[in-house]
Amino acid sequence: MASKIVKQTGHIVNGATGSRLITGNHSLYNELEEILAKFHRTEDALVFNSGYDANLGFF
């Protein structure tokens, strides 16, 4: 599913290329976070591109 969305949106690079803090934000992250926030009926959502970032506690 993710690879299909990446192809449809014309994004060539996909994968954990580094933390968002280092490599910058991607518009698909914003879209996904909005969808997740609405689904969970919460004000906001935060997606980490790897478990490593989440384990470091960047909350």
C-alpha positions in Angstrom: 0.0 0.0 0.0 2.7 2.5 0.9 4.7 1.9 -2.3 1.5 2.4 -4.3 0.9 5.8 -2.7 4.6 6.8 -3.2 4.2 5.9 -6.9 0.9 7.7 -7.3 2.2 10.9 -5.7 5.4 10.9 -7.8 7.8 10.6 -4.9 10.8 8.5 -5.9 12.6 8.1 -2.6 11.0 5.9 0.0 12.5 4.5 3.2 14.1 5.5 6.5 16.7 7.9 5.1 17.3 9.5 8.5 15.3 11.2 11.1 13.0 14.1 10.1 15.0 16.3 12.4 18.1 15.7 10.2 16.6 15.2 6.7 13.6 17.4 6.9 9.9 16.8 6.8 8.0 15.1 4.0 4.5 16.2 2.9 3.2 12.6 3.2 4.1 12.6 6.9 1.8 15.6 7.4 -1.0 13.9 5.5 -0.6 10.7 7.5 -0.5 12.5 10.8 -3.7 14.4 10.0 -5.5 11.2 9.0 -4.3 9.4 12.2 -5.3 12.4 14.4 -8.8 12.4 12.9 -9.1 8.6 13.2 -8.1 8.6 16.9 -10.1 11.8 17.6 -7.2 13.6 19.0 -5.7 17.1 18.4 -2.5 15.8 16.7 -0.5 12.8 15.8 3.2 12.2 15.4 4.8 9.5 13.1 8.3 8.3 13.5 10.1 6.9 10.5 11.9 4.3 12.7 11.7 2.7 16.1 15.1 4.2 16.9 13.7 7.8 16.9 10.7 6.8 19.1 13.0 5.0 21.5 15.2 8.1 22.0 12.1 9.8 23.4 11.7 12.7 20.9 8.2 13.5 22.2 
